[in-house]
Amino acid sequence: MSQELDFTLIKTYYHISPEGADEPLYELPATRLLERPKAVETLKEVGRLWKATSMELPSSFTGVTFFNLGLMNMLFTAQNNVFLRLPLDKLTLQLEWHHDHVHIGYRIAELDAVPVPEQPALREAALKELWTEFIQETAIPGIEAIAEAGGVKPDLIWNQFGAQIHSVFGYIRQDLDIPGLPDQVEADFRYIEALPAELFGRRRNPYVHKPRYIDNPWSPPNGTYILRSSCCMYDRRENGEKCYNCPQMLPEERDARRQQILAGQS
């Protein structure tokens, strides 16, 4: 199965693969995130490497890796009709330095790939069961452990999922030349959107989101940029500033940033 699944895209952008990082700076069996002292140690190391000014940034960046794991399965389901079971005891969290920042990813110890039927009714049932397992056994324990260790609410992590997935949809449709992939990913996503909020232990399914768009100053005059569904805490670092598409940025702040970007391109 490892020869059938192409991890190139996943490893390049999300740093997840069976072989793992080439030169990891730090490694931790993912089950040890459930041990508060080890989770705190990991977040502090992430924060140190990012020069974070609080635990919010490392909690956000580490927690969102569980979105990345889910996204990997969306892509493999659409392309290969398989879903990887990802229990924490088969994952090793890794930090790897890349130029001026650190990547957070996972090495997968064993590829336990479950076939997903192509027939719609069978596919829906299978994906509901597999996603329920992933959310209950991997995402919720991991996210809650990270949030508790970082002294933040799990909402800080979950609330980023909505805009993240729609941003990925846009990238797949506009920038990847893989026939049929965008339509299949979005078709399968309907099953994920239909999962009950109670499964996530939340008032609403975090994947359910109506995307909002703003002008993209890097692609004038008609380019658009998706507004984040929640702040990623990127500014919680030395000399940090909010992302251009941060929902916490005031309109006048965004306009000033837009003018700076356009001036820099002229």
C-alpha positions in Angstrom: 0.0 0.0 0.0 2.9 2.4 0.7 3.9 2.1 -2.9 0.4 3.0 -4.1 0.0 6.1 -2.0 1.8 9.2 -3.2 2.8 11.3 -0.2 4.6 13.9 -2.2 2.0 16.7 -1.8 1.3 15.7 1.8 4.9 15.6 2.8 5.8 18.9 1.0 3.0 21.0 2.5 1.9 19.2 5.6 5.1 17.3 6.6 3.4 13.9 7.1 4.8 10.7 5.7 5.8 7.1 6.5 9.5 8.1 6.4 9.1 11.3 8.3 11.3 14.4 8.4 14.8 14.2 6.9 16.5 15.9 9.9 14.0 16.2 12.8 15.0 18.6 15.6 12.6 17.1 18.0 10.5 14.0 18.1 7.7 12.7 20.4 5.5 9.7 20.2 2.0 11.3 19.7 0.6 9.3 22.6 2.8 11.3 24.9 0.9 14.5 24.0 -1.7 13.0 26.4 0.9 13.4 29.2 0.7 17.1 30.3 4.4 17.5 31.1 5.4 16.2 27.7 2.8 18.3 25.9 4.0 21.4 27.7 7.6 20.6 26.8 6.6 20.1 23.2 4.7 23.4 23.0 7.6 25.3 24.7 10.0 23.9 22.1 7.6 25.0 19.3 7.3 28.4 20.9 11.1 28.7 21.3 11.7 27.9 17.7 9.0 30.4 16.5 10.1 33.0 19.1 6.6 33.0 20.5 5.6 35.4 23.2 3.0 33.2 24.7 1.6 29.6 24.5 -1.1 30.6 22.1 1.0 30.3 18.9 2.5 26.9 19.7 -0.9 25.6 20.8 -2.5 26.8 17.6 0.2 25.6 15.2 0.6 22.2 16.9 -3.2 21.7 17.2 -3.9 22.4 13.6 -1.7 19.5 12.6 -4.8 17.4 13.4 -6.6 19.3 10.6 -3.7 18.3 8.4 -4.0 14.6 9.2 -7.7 14.7 8.3 -7.0 16.6 5.1 -4.5 13.9 4.1 -7.3 11.3 4.4 -9.6 13.5 2.3 -7.1 13.5 -0.5 -6.3 9.8 -0.3 -10.0 8.9 -0.1 -10.7 11.0 -3.3 -7.6 9.8 -5.2 -7.1 6.2 -4.0 -10.4 5.2 -2.3 -8.6 4.4 0.9 -8.7 5.9 4.4 -5.7 5.6 6.7 -6.4 4.7 10.3 -4.3 7.1 12.4 -4.2 6.0 16.0 -1.9 8.1 18.1 0.3 5.1 18.9 1.2 4.9 15.2 2.2 8.6 15.0 5.4 10.4 16.0 5.2 14.2 16.1 8.3 15.8 14.6 9.7 19.3 14.4 11.9 20.2 11.4 13.7 23.5 10.7 13.1 25.0 7.3 15.1 28.2 6.6 13.5 30.7 9.0 10.7 28.7 10.6 9.9 25.3 11.9 7.5 22.7 10.4 5.4 20.5 12.6 4.5 17.1 11.2 4.2 13.4 11.7 6.0 10.1 10.9 3.5 7.3 10.4 4.8 4.1 11.8 2.3 1.8 9.9 0.0 2.4 7.0 -3.3 0.8 7.9 -5.3 1.6 4.8 -9.0 0.8 4.8 -10.7 0.5 1.3 -13.5 2.9 0.8 -16.4 1.8 -1.5 -17.1 3.8 -4.6 -20.9 3.2 -4.6 -22.4 6.3 -2.9 -24.5 4.7 -0.2 -21.8 2.4 0.9 -19.2 5.2 0.6 -21.2 7.4 2.9 -21.6 4.8 5.5 -17.9 3.8 5.4 -16.7 7.4 5.6 -19.0 8.2 8.5 -17.6 5.3 10.4 -14.0 6.1 9.6 -14.2 9.8 10.3 -16.0 9.1 13.6 -13.1 6.9 14.6 -10.5 9.5 13.6 -12.3 12.3 15.4 -13.0 10.4 18.6 -9.7 8.5 18.9 -7.1 10.9 17.4 -8.3 14.4 16.8 -10.3 15.1 20.0 -7.7 13.6 22.4 -4.8 15.3 20.7 -6.5 18.7 20.4 -7.8 18.7 23.9 -4.4 17.7 25.3 -2.6 20.4 23.4 -5.2 23.0 24.5 -5.0 22.0 28.1 -1.2 22.1 28.1 -1.2 25.5 26.4 -3.8 27.0 28.7 -6.1 27.8 25.8 -9.6 26.7 24.8 -9.9 23.9 22.1 -12.0 26.5 20.2 -8.7 28.2 19.3 -7.8 25.2 17.2 -11.1 23.8 16.0 -12.4 27.2 14.8 -9.6 27.4 12.2 -10.9 24.3 10.4 -13.7 26.0 8.4 -11.7 28.5 6.4 -8.7 26.1 6.1 -10.7 23.5 4.3 -12.2 26.0 1.8 -8.8 27.4 1.2 -7.6 23.9 0.3 -10.5 23.4 -2.0 -9.5 26.6 -3.9 -5.9 25.4 -4.2 -6.9 21.9 -5.4 -9.2 23.4 -8.0 -7.0 26.2 -9.3 -3.5 25.0 -8.9 -3.4 21.2 -9.1 -3.8 19.5 -12.4 -5.4 16.3 -11.3 -8.6 15.6 -13.3 -11.6 14.8 -11.2 -9.9 15.4 -7.8 -11.6 18.7 -6.9 -15.1 17.3 -7.6 -14.5 14.1 -5.7 -12.9 15.8 -2.7 -15.9 18.2 -2.5 -18.4 15.3 -3.0 -16.8 13.4 -0.1 -16.7 16.5 2.0 -20.5 16.6 2.1 -20.4 13.5 4.3 -18.0 15.2 6.7 -20.2 18.3 6.9 -23.1 16.1 7.8 -21.4 14.7 10.9 -23.2 15.8 14.0 -21.7 18.6 16.2 -22.0 16.2 19.2 -19.3 14.0 17.6 -16.8 16.8 18.0 -18.0 17.7 21.5 -19.0 21.1 20.2 -22.1 23.2 19.4 -21.4 22.9 15.7 -19.4 20.8 13.3 -16.1 22.8 12.9 -15.9 21.9 9.2 -19.2 23.7 8.5 -18.4 27.2 7.3 -19.5 29.8 4.9 -16.3 31.2 3.4 -15.8 34.9 3.1 -13.4 36.5 0.7 -11.4 39.8 0.6 -9.3 41.5 -2.1 -6.0 39.8 -2.7 -3.3 42.6 -3.0 -0.8 40.0 -4.3 -3.1 39.3 -7.3 -4.7 42.6 -8.3 -7.1 43.7 -9.6 -9.6 40.8 -9.3 -7.9 38.3 -7.1 -9.5 37.2 -3.8 -8.2 35.8 -0.6 -10.2 33.8 1.9 -10.8 35.4 5.3 -9.7 33.1 8.1 -12.5 31.6 10.2 -10.4 32.2 13.3 -7.1 33.8 14.3 -4.1 31.4 14.0 -2.1 33.4 16.5 0.8 34.1 14.0 1.3 37.5 15.6 2.0 36.1 19.0 5.8 36.1 18.4 8.6 38.6 18.5 7.9 41.4 16.1 4.8 39.5 15.0 1.9 41.0 13.1 -1.5 39.7 12.1 -2.0 37.9 8.8 -3.5 40.0 6.1 -6.6 37.7 6.2 -6.9 37.6 10.0 -10.6 38.0 11.1 -9.4 40.1 14.0 -7.8 42.8 11.8 -9.8 46.0 11.6 -10.9 47.2 8.2 -8.6 50.3 8.4 -5.7 48.1 9.5 -6.3 45.8 6.5 -6.5 48.7 4.1 -3.2 50.1 5.4 -1.6 46.7 5.0 -3.0 46.4 1.5 -1.5 49.8 0.5 1.8 48.7 1.9 1.7 45.5 -0.2 0.7 47.3 -3.3 3.4 49.9 -2.9 6.0 47.2 -2.4 5.0 45.6 -5.8 5.1 48.9 -7.8 
